[in-house]
Amino acid sequence: MFVKLDLKGIPNRKVEAHEKYQLANEQEQFVVDKLRIIYPHVEWYTTTEYMGVMNPEQNRILGDIIGIKKNKGNMKPDIFIDLKVCEYGAELFFIGSITIDSISGFAYKQKGHYYICSNADGSDFIVVDCKDIYNLLYNKTTKCLRESYWHKYPKPEYNKFIDRFIHHKKFEGVSGKDYIPGHILRRYDKRKGEA
């Protein structure tokens, strides 16, 4: 799935901190509109549209987009997508990355959960299954993490990942903002080999 998806032209612009939420809503709606056209056998919603009102914890677990396969007799969601778009102005070979905090909430042993990681203009993106990313972080010994420039507060529960960093760390401990970079995520793109 998602092999026919085209995200070219995804809304993106330079925004102030207080405008990021609005931009994220526009990006999510853009993807939902594309999915509705390309995959009409699934009912697609932004998670806010589906839930009505969202709190941060629901967003952390359910992601940004929900898909419900039609003709199955119930309205239980089957597909959950968390969208990661690279910030405006970034080089086009960079795609959105995935933080440890996101993996611990959205990817935690969840079936049918996917990340879509896009570059700044949507001309390049990947789709990764959360099971693969969860296993990479929690069950493999691969060095897969980079330290965030916005390293805020270390979380002791993440210190078990200290040996997973690609380069030496500047800050003490491991922050939930530390992340798996796009060049590693590309290895897990589910669209590779799909027709």
N, C-alpha and C positions, 0 to 999 in steps of 0.2 A: 504494500500500500504506500501511497504518497509519491510514487514514481512520476505521476503526471502533474504533480503540484508545481506551480511556477509562482515564485514570490517576487519577481522583478517589480520594482515600484513600491515596495512596502513603505508605508509612511515613516519618515525619519527626518529629524531636524535637530539642531542644537537647542536644548531646553535648559531652563533653570531647574533646580532640584524640585520645586513645588509643581512643576509641569510634567514631570516624568510619568506620573500615574495616567494623565490624560493621553500622552503619547503611547504608552503601553496599551491602553484601551483601543486606540486607533489601529495599532499594529495587530492586535488580537482580532478585531472585527474584520480587517483586511484578509487575514488568513481564513477566518470562518467563511467569508463571502466566497473565496476561491474554492474552499473545500466543498461548499454547497453545490457549486457548479460541476466540479470534477467528480465528486463521489456522492451522487444523489441518493444512493441506497443507504446512506447514513444521515441521520438528523444531526446537524452541527450547531453548537451554541458556544458563545463565550461562557465561561463559568459563571460570571456575574449575571448574564442573561438567564441561564438555567436555574441558578440558585436564588435569584432575586436580590439578595443582599449578601455581600461577601465580607468576611472578616479575614485578617491576615493568616490565621491558622488554617482556615478552609482553603485559602489560595495556596498555601504552602503544601497541602496534601493533595488537593484536586488539580492544581495547575491552572492554566489559562483558558483551555478549550476542551469541550466535552463532546464526544460523539456517541450516538445511540443507534445501533443497527436496527433498521426497520424490519417489520414483519416477524418479530420474535415474541410478540404477545405481552411485552411489558416495556416500561420506560426506564429501565435500569441502564445507566451509562456503561459502555463497553470500552471506550477509548478516551484517554486523558492525555492532553498535550500541554507541556510547559514550553513556552516560546522564549528563546534567548536571542535577541537581536543585538548585534554589535553597535556600539554607539556611533552617532553621526560623525562623519569625518575620518573614521578609522580606515586604514588601508583595506582594500577590498578582498585581500586574501585572508584577513582575519574574520573568524566567525564568533558568535556568542559563546562564552564559556559557561561552565557549570560549577557553582560553588559547593563546598562541603555542606553548608546549611541546606541548600536545595536538595542535594542527594539524600540527606538524612530525613527529609520530610516527604518529598515527592517520589523519590526512587526507592524508598525503603520497602523492599519486598512487595512491590505493587505489580499486579498483572495488568497489561493493557496500557501502561504508562510510557509515554515517549517524550523525548525532548526534540524540538526543532530548533537548531542552532543556525542562525542566518548571519550573513555579512551585512554591512550597513545599508545596502540598497536592494537586497533580496536576490541579487544575481547569482549567488552561491549559497547553498545551505545543505545541511545534513539532517538526517533523522536517526536518532539513536534510541534503542530500547533501554529502558531504565534498568532492566535486569543486568544488562551488560555493564552499565556504568556502576551500578551498586557492587557487582562482583569485582570490578576493577579496583574500586576503592577499598572494599572491605575484605576481599578474599584473595587477592593476588599480591605479589610482592613487587610489582612493577612501580618504578618511580614515575608518578603521574601527576604530581601537584606542583603548582607554582604559588608563590607567596603573593598575596594581594597588595597592591600599593596602598589600599585603604584598610590595611590591617588595623582593626580597632581593638577588640578585646579577645585575648586567647580564651579558648574553651577547654578546660581540662579533659573533658570526654573525647576531644579530638586529638589529644597528644599521642595516641596510638598511631597516628599517621605521620609522625615526625620523620620517619625514615623514607617516606614516599615522595619527598621533595626532589625535584630535578636539579635545582641549584641550592647553594648555601642560603640559609635563612638570615634575614637581617633582624627580625623581631623574635622575641621569646615566644615559645609555645606555638599552637596552631589556632588560627582564627576560622570562624565559619565562613569568612569572605575569601579564604584561600580557595583555589580553584583548579579544575582540570582544564588545561588550555585546548584550543581548537585543533592543533596539529595532532594531539593524541586522540581526541574525540573522533576525528576523521576515520580512524581505523575501524570504528564501530558503526559506520554509516549503513543503515539497513537498505538504502536504495541501491547500493552497489549490486550489480548482477540481476536486478529486477528488470523485467521487460514491460 
